[in-house]
Amino acid sequence: MIRKLLLLTAALFAASACAPLSARPLVDITVIDHDDGQWLPQYRGRGDTWVPGTPGHRYAVRLTNTSGERVLVVLSVDGVNAVSGEDADPAQAGYVLAPWQSTEIAGWRKSMDDVAQFYFTDLPDSYAARTGRPDNVGVIGIAVFRERRAYVVPLPAPVYRENGRREANAAAEAPRAVDEAQPYGLNKQRIGTGHGAREWAPVSRTEFVRASSRPAQLVQLRYDAPDRLAALGILPRPTRRWAREDEPQAFPGGFVADPPSW
């Protein structure tokens, strides 16, 4: 029996989806490094999709609803529900995204007003390991559910004018080499997600009835330290080319000197 749940809806901002709906998943998931502001690239390897995480850096999981309907997203980090702190299960509470909405989840939900920041850290310091649950460290996942409604009118994607401002129509206005990973070993996870400083991130409650007990979409991202991903052959190794002393260089350095006088 499908139950009504009081769920959290992120009070953030909306974003457009430019590709056709049929070519996109219900929800796009990306990871953003909050210390350098960069979107972390995703690499395919060993049957998974990976992102490199720099130890010590704070990060956020960015979720984008690519549909014109409300969806529920249950977020799991290291096998732990990011809202409730329980061992993650798709049947649990999560975040409700409005049509076309995009939001960043930057931490473990502590209250309706704040979160404890996500940050990449050594595995023993991860929240999951510190709470006795280290088996699933290194995985970020989402379970996405459609909403059950008597009659659904999907909202069209927002339209942007040339100046970048959103022009909403009336409906939208409604309310995985070299073993460099030692001493850990190639098969050992290097990093996990820590329980960081508090950050203001207010949300509100809403009701959501799932259209099915099975999620419409399941996505999993693996993550680890860049050096381990390079050792596994997932992350390209940086190459360095040393110029010979007698070889001309395009950028030898220095400033423009005066030419010799004739």
C-alpha positions in Angstrom: 0.0 0.0 0.0 1.3 3.4 -1.0 1.5 5.7 2.0 1.4 9.4 2.2 4.6 10.7 3.5 5.6 14.1 4.9 8.7 14.9 2.8 11.1 17.7 2.4 11.0 20.1 -0.5 14.0 22.3 -1.2 13.2 26.0 -1.3 15.9 26.9 -3.8 15.7 27.8 -7.5 14.4 26.5 -10.8 16.5 25.7 -13.9 15.7 24.8 -17.5 16.4 21.5 -19.3 17.4 22.1 -22.9 17.4 18.5 -24.2 14.2 16.7 -25.1 12.6 14.9 -22.1 12.7 11.5 -23.9 16.5 11.8 -24.1 17.0 12.6 -20.5 16.5 10.8 -17.1 13.9 12.1 -14.7 16.6 13.6 -12.5 20.2 14.6 -13.4 22.8 14.2 -10.7 26.2 15.9 -10.5 28.7 16.7 -7.8 30.1 20.2 -7.2 33.3 21.0 -5.3 32.3 23.8 -3.0 35.9 24.8 -2.3 36.9 25.6 -5.9 33.4 25.9 -7.4 34.0 23.3 -10.1 31.6 20.6 -11.3 33.4 17.3 -10.8 33.9 15.4 -14.1 32.4 11.9 -14.4 34.5 9.0 -15.8 33.3 5.6 -16.8 35.4 2.6 -15.6 35.2 -0.9 -14.2 31.4 -0.9 -14.8 30.7 2.3 -12.8 30.6 6.0 -13.1 33.3 7.8 -11.0 34.0 11.3 -9.8 37.3 12.4 -8.2 37.1 13.9 -4.8 39.8 16.0 -3.2 40.3 15.1 0.5 39.3 18.1 2.7 37.1 19.7 0.1 33.4 20.4 0.8 31.0 19.3 -1.9 27.3 19.3 -2.8 25.1 16.9 -4.8 23.2 18.9 -7.5 19.8 17.4 -8.5 17.9 18.6 -11.5 14.3 17.6 -12.3 14.1 17.4 -16.1 10.4 16.9 -16.1 7.3 19.0 -15.9 6.0 17.0 -12.9 7.0 16.9 -9.2 9.3 14.1 -8.3 10.6 12.6 -5.0 14.4 12.0 -4.7 15.8 9.8 -1.9 19.4 10.7 -1.6 22.0 8.1 -0.3 25.6 9.1 0.6 27.9 6.2 1.7 24.8 4.0 2.1 23.2 6.5 4.6 20.0 8.5 3.9 21.1 12.1 3.8 17.8 13.3 5.4 17.1 10.8 8.2 20.6 9.2 8.8 19.1 5.7 8.5 20.7 2.9 6.4 19.4 4.1 3.0 16.4 2.5 1.5 14.3 3.8 -1.5 11.1 3.7 0.7 12.4 6.4 3.0 12.0 10.2 3.0 13.7 12.4 0.6 13.5 15.7 -1.2 10.6 16.8 -3.5 11.6 18.7 -6.5 9.1 21.0 -8.3 8.9 20.8 -12.2 12.2 21.8 -13.8 13.7 22.6 -10.4 17.4 22.3 -9.7 18.8 22.3 -6.1 22.1 21.5 -4.3 22.1 19.3 -1.3 25.3 20.3 0.6 25.1 18.2 3.7 23.4 15.8 6.2 20.0 17.2 7.2 20.1 18.2 10.8 16.9 20.2 11.1 14.4 22.0 8.9 16.9 24.9 8.9 20.4 23.5 8.5 22.7 20.7 7.4 26.1 19.3 8.4 28.4 19.9 5.4 29.5 17.1 3.1 33.3 17.0 2.7 35.7 14.4 1.3 37.8 12.9 4.1 39.9 9.8 5.0 37.7 6.7 5.2 37.9 6.3 9.1 36.7 9.9 9.5 33.7 9.5 7.3 30.2 9.8 8.9 29.3 6.2 7.9 32.5 4.7 9.3 32.2 6.7 12.5 28.7 5.4 13.0 29.7 1.8 12.4 28.6 1.5 8.8 31.8 1.5 6.6 30.7 -1.1 4.0 29.1 1.3 1.5 31.5 4.3 1.8 32.3 5.8 -1.6 28.9 5.7 -3.2 26.4 8.5 -3.9 23.0 7.3 -5.1 19.4 8.5 -5.8 16.1 6.8 -6.1 13.5 8.8 -8.0 9.8 8.5 -7.8 6.9 9.9 -9.8 3.9 11.4 -8.1 0.5 9.7 -8.2 -2.2 12.1 -9.3 -5.7 11.8 -10.6 -4.8 13.9 -13.6 -1.4 15.4 -14.3 -0.7 18.4 -16.6 3.1 18.5 -17.0 4.5 22.0 -16.9 6.5 23.1 -19.9 10.2 23.9 -19.5 11.1 27.5 -18.6 12.0 29.7 -21.6 14.9 32.1 -21.4 15.1 35.4 -23.1 18.3 36.6 -24.8 19.2 38.5 -21.6 19.1 35.2 -19.7 16.0 36.0 -17.6 13.4 33.3 -17.3 10.2 33.9 -19.2 7.6 31.6 -17.6 4.2 31.1 -19.2 1.1 31.2 -17.1 1.2 27.5 -16.2 4.8 27.7 -15.0 4.0 30.6 -12.8 1.7 28.4 -10.7 2.3 28.1 -7.3 37.1 2.7 -12.5 48.1 -0.2 -13.3 50.4 0.9 -11.1 49.7 0.2 -7.4 50.1 3.8 -6.2 47.1 3.4 -3.9 49.2 1.5 -1.3 49.2 1.1 1.7 45.4 0.9 1.1 45.6 -1.4 -2.0 43.8 -1.0 -5.3 40.6 -2.5 -4.0 40.3 -0.4 -0.9 38.3 2.7 -0.8 40.5 5.8 0.1 38.0 8.4 1.1 34.4 8.9 2.4 32.1 11.8 3.3 32.5 13.6 6.6 30.0 15.3 8.9 31.2 18.9 8.7 30.2 22.3 10.0 26.6 23.4 10.1 25.3 25.3 7.1 22.0 27.2 6.8 19.8 25.3 4.3 16.1 25.8 5.1 13.4 23.4 3.7 9.7 23.0 4.2 7.4 20.0 4.5 5.0 18.8 1.8 2.9 15.8 1.0 3.8 13.4 -1.8 2.1 10.1 -2.8 4.3 7.8 -4.9 2.9 6.6 -8.1 4.7 3.2 -7.5 6.5 1.5 -4.7 9.4 1.0 -7.1 11.5 3.9 -8.1 11.2 5.2 -11.7 15.0 5.8 -11.7 18.0 4.5 -9.8 21.4 6.2 -10.2 24.7 5.4 -8.5 28.0 7.4 -8.6 31.2 6.1 -7.2 33.9 8.5 -5.9 37.4 8.3 -4.6 40.7 10.2 -4.3 42.2 11.3 -7.7 45.5 9.4 -7.1 43.6 6.1 -6.5 41.4 6.6 -9.6 44.6 7.3 -11.7 46.1 4.1 -10.3 43.0 2.2 -11.3 43.2 3.5 -14.8 40.0 5.5 -14.5 41.4 9.0 -14.2 43.9 10.0 -16.9 47.4 10.4 -15.5 48.8 13.9 -15.9 51.6 14.0 -18.4 54.7 16.2 -18.1 57.0 17.0 -21.0 60.4 18.4 -20.2 62.0 20.6 -22.9 65.6 20.2 -23.8 67.9 23.1 -23.0 68.6 23.7 -26.7 64.9 23.4 -27.6 63.0 26.6 -28.4 60.1 27.4 -26.1 57.0 29.4 -26.9 56.8 30.8 -23.4 60.3 31.1 -21.9 59.1 33.6 -19.3 60.2 37.2 -18.4 59.1 40.5 -19.9 59.7 42.3 -23.2 63.2 43.8 -23.2 64.3 46.8 -25.1 66.0 45.9 -28.4 69.7 46.6 -28.7 70.7 50.0 -30.1 72.1 50.0 -33.6 
